[in-house]
């Protein structure tokens, strides 16, 4: 069903189904793009593919619950639609008026070039603009939420966590507290592992607090939130640990 027909349909029930489908599609896109941008900045964007359809809808609804985000969505999503629709109407009107020959010829050429007299093309332009605006706004909100959550503050909604691993047989490559001999097999930057371990970066401190980012049946995702004064640029230190029966979480 075309976008124009959704709002001009004389059948109330049919119009309700069309509008509902459009709203659900926009909410899903908003929730998906928000989560993708959020987890992408942590470097774990694959988490998005583990989330359910309902979780994206809930995420989008939580976003527009805030008056600021609702106003921002209205301005950024509906604003371009109004502007583009006004420009198209002006071009079509100019093409039909012969007062200014040069303007009329240019407008006629634009109408023919972009098929602006076709309802299908107009609906496609509005749909693409609507989806693009929703995607860009939600991605921006995901990034700003990421920047907010990596700061250690009392307002941070992500729980501070302490991980207890009950495994005396195998030594962990990273743990709170450095040891002289900790042989591990690894691929990558061995010096970075030593720096993290010897600098006690896996421990909480005055400027660092470990928080729970995400958890499922297979893995636990942790990241080091930093105080606003000590936080730098780039991604925070993020760890992915196996979630098994020997792993316990203490959340604050």
C-alpha positions in Angstrom: 0.0 0.0 0.0 1.3 3.4 -0.9 2.1 6.0 1.7 -0.5 8.4 0.3 -3.1 5.7 0.3 -2.4 5.0 4.0 -3.6 8.4 5.0 -6.3 8.9 2.3 -7.9 5.5 2.5 -11.6 5.9 3.2 -11.8 2.5 4.9 -10.9 3.2 8.6 -10.0 -0.4 9.3 -7.7 -0.7 6.2 -6.1 2.7 7.0 -5.5 1.5 10.6 -3.7 -1.6 9.4 -1.6 0.5 7.0 -0.6 3.1 9.6 0.1 0.3 12.2 2.4 -1.5 9.7 4.2 1.7 9.0 4.7 2.6 12.7 5.9 -0.9 13.5 8.4 -0.8 10.6 9.7 2.6 11.8 10.0 1.5 15.4 11.9 -1.7 14.4 14.3 0.4 12.2 14.8 2.9 15.0 15.5 0.2 17.6 17.8 -1.7 15.3 19.9 1.3 14.2 20.1 2.5 17.9 21.4 -0.8 19.1 23.8 -1.3 16.2 25.4 2.2 16.7 25.5 1.6 20.5 27.2 -1.8 20.4 29.3 -0.9 17.3 31.2 1.7 19.4 32.0 -1.0 21.9 33.2 -3.2 19.1 30.6 -5.9 19.7 28.0 -5.0 17.1 27.4 -8.8 16.5 25.3 -8.7 19.7 22.5 -7.0 17.7 21.8 -10.2 15.8 21.2 -12.0 19.1 18.4 -9.7 20.0 14.7 -10.4 19.4 12.2 -8.4 17.3 10.4 -7.4 20.4 13.5 -6.0 22.0 14.0 -3.5 19.1 10.4 -2.3 19.5 10.8 -1.8 23.2 14.1 0.0 22.6 12.4 2.4 20.2 9.5 3.0 22.6 11.9 3.7 25.4 13.7 6.3 23.2 10.6 8.3 22.4 9.4 8.2 26.0 11.8 11.0 26.7 10.2 14.4 25.6 13.6 15.6 24.2 13.9 12.6 21.9 10.3 12.8 20.9 10.7 16.5 19.9 14.0 15.7 18.1 12.3 12.9 16.2 9.4 15.1 15.2 11.8 17.8 13.9 14.4 15.6 12.2 11.9 13.0 10.7 9.0 15.1 9.7 11.0 18.3 8.9 12.7 16.9 5.8 9.4 15.4 4.6 7.7 18.8 4.8 10.6 20.5 3.0 10.9 17.9 0.2 7.2 17.8 -0.3 7.1 21.6 -0.6 10.0 21.6 -3.1 8.3 19.0 -5.3 5.0 20.9 -5.2 6.8 24.1 -6.2 8.6 22.4 -9.1 5.3 20.9 -10.4 3.5 24.2 -10.0 6.3 26.1 -11.8 6.1 23.5 -14.6 2.4 24.2 -15.1 2.7 28.0 -15.1 4.0 29.8 -18.3 4.7 33.2 -16.7 8.4 32.6 -16.5 9.5 30.7 -19.5 13.0 29.8 -18.2 11.7 28.7 -14.8 8.9 26.8 -16.4 11.2 25.0 -18.8 13.7 24.1 -16.0 10.8 22.8 -13.8 9.4 20.8 -16.7 12.8 19.2 -17.3 13.1 18.3 -13.6 9.6 16.8 -13.6 10.4 14.6 -16.6 13.9 13.7 -15.5 12.9 12.5 -12.0 9.3 11.4 -13.0 7.8 13.7 -10.4 4.4 13.3 -11.9 4.3 9.7 -11.0 2.6 8.8 -7.6 4.9 5.8 -7.3 8.0 7.9 -7.5 6.7 10.4 -5.1 5.8 7.7 -2.6 9.2 6.1 -3.0 11.0 9.4 -2.4 9.0 10.0 0.8 9.6 6.4 2.0 13.3 6.6 1.5 13.5 9.9 3.2 11.5 8.7 6.1 13.6 5.6 6.6 16.9 7.5 6.2 15.9 10.2 8.7 14.8 7.5 11.2 18.0 5.5 10.7 20.3 8.6 11.1 18.5 9.9 14.2 18.5 6.6 16.0 22.2 6.0 15.1 23.0 9.4 16.6 21.1 8.6 19.7 22.9 5.3 20.0 26.3 7.1 19.8 25.3 9.7 22.4 24.1 7.0 24.7 27.4 5.1 24.3 29.3 8.3 25.2 27.1 8.7 28.3 27.4 5.1 29.5 31.2 4.9 29.3 31.4 7.6 32.0 31.5 6.4 35.5 28.8 8.4 37.3 26.0 7.7 39.8 23.5 8.2 37.0 25.0 5.4 34.9 22.1 2.8 34.5 24.5 -0.1 33.7 25.3 -2.1 36.8 28.8 -2.1 38.3 30.0 -5.7 38.4 32.5 -8.0 40.1 33.2 -11.3 38.4 34.2 -14.4 40.5 35.6 -17.3 38.5 35.8 -20.6 40.4 38.5 -22.3 38.4 41.7 -23.4 40.2 43.0 -25.6 37.3 43.3 -22.9 34.6 45.0 -19.5 35.0 43.3 -16.6 33.4 45.2 -14.4 31.0 43.6 -11.3 32.6 42.6 -11.0 36.2 42.6 -8.4 38.9 46.2 -8.4 40.2 49.5 -9.1 38.4 51.7 -12.1 38.8 55.3 -12.7 37.7 54.6 -15.9 35.8 51.4 -16.3 34.0 52.1 -18.3 30.8 49.3 -18.0 28.3 48.9 -18.8 24.6 47.6 -15.9 22.6 47.4 -14.3 19.1 47.9 -10.6 18.9 49.6 -8.0 21.1 51.3 -9.7 24.0 52.7 -6.4 25.2 49.1 -5.0 25.6 48.2 -8.0 27.7 51.2 -7.4 30.0 50.4 -3.6 30.3 46.7 -4.4 31.2 47.8 -6.9 33.8 50.7 -5.1 35.3 48.8 -1.8 35.5 45.9 -3.5 37.2 43.5 -2.2 34.5 41.1 -5.1 35.2 40.6 -3.9 38.8 38.3 -1.1 40.0 40.0 2.0 41.0 39.3 5.7 41.7 39.0 6.4 38.0 37.8 3.0 36.7 34.8 0.9 37.4 33.8 -2.3 35.5 30.3 -2.6 34.3 28.1 -5.2 32.7 27.3 -4.4 29.1 25.5 -7.5 28.0 25.0 -11.1 29.0 23.5 -14.2 27.4 23.7 -17.9 27.8 27.1 -18.1 26.2 29.1 -14.9 27.0 29.4 -12.1 29.4 30.4 -8.6 28.1 32.2 -6.2 30.4 33.7 -2.8 29.9 35.7 -0.4 32.0 33.8 2.9 32.6 36.1 5.8 33.4 35.6 9.0 35.3 34.8 12.1 33.3 38.2 13.6 34.0 40.2 10.6 33.0 38.2 9.4 30.0 39.9 9.6 26.7 39.0 9.1 23.0 38.1 5.8 21.4 36.6 2.6 22.8 36.7 1.6 26.4 38.5 -1.5 27.5 36.0 -4.3 26.8 36.2 -8.0 27.8 34.1 -11.0 26.5 34.1 -13.9 28.9 32.5 -17.3 28.7 29.4 -17.7 30.8 29.5 -21.0 32.5 28.6 -22.6 35.9 32.0 -21.5 37.4 31.4 -17.8 36.7 29.5 -15.7 39.2 28.5 -12.0 39.0 28.1 -9.6 41.8 26.2 -6.5 40.5 25.8 -3.2 42.3 
